[in-house]
Amino acid sequence: MTTGEAITQVRKWVSLRLTPESNVWLAELTTLEELKRSIEKGPRNKSPGADGITHEFYIHFCDVIKKDLLTIYNSILRSRDLLSP
C-alpha cells in the first residue's frame, strides 16, 4: 500500500466517525494555552517523536520555543501539508 492510499483510507475512516462539530474543532488553529497544556501534560521520560527529544526538554525550554512551535503547528494546520497524499 502506498502512503497516498493509506492516507485516503485514514481520511475515510476518520470522516465516518467525526461529527461536523468535532471536525470544525479539530480544524481550528492551536492556541498558545493549548500548546503549553499539551507540553505540561506530556509523559515524562518519553519522546513525542523520532528525534528523541523528551517532554522534559520542551517543558524546560517552553518559554523559549513556544512561539516557534505554535507557528509551525498552525502553519501545518493551514497548509495541511501532513495530510496531503
Residue pairs with C-beta under 8 A, 6 or more apart in sequence:
1 9
3 85
4 85
5 85
7 83
7 84
7 85
8 85
11 83
15 23
18 26
27 77
29 74
29 77
29 78
30 70
30 73
30 74
30 77
31 70
32 66
32 67
32 70
35 66
35 69
35 70
35 73
36 62
36 66
39 55
39 58
39 59
39 62
39 66
40 59
42 48
42 55
42 58
42 59
43 55
44 54
44 55
44 56
45 54
45 55
45 56
46 54
46 55
47 53
47 54
47 55
48 55
48 58
58 65
76 82
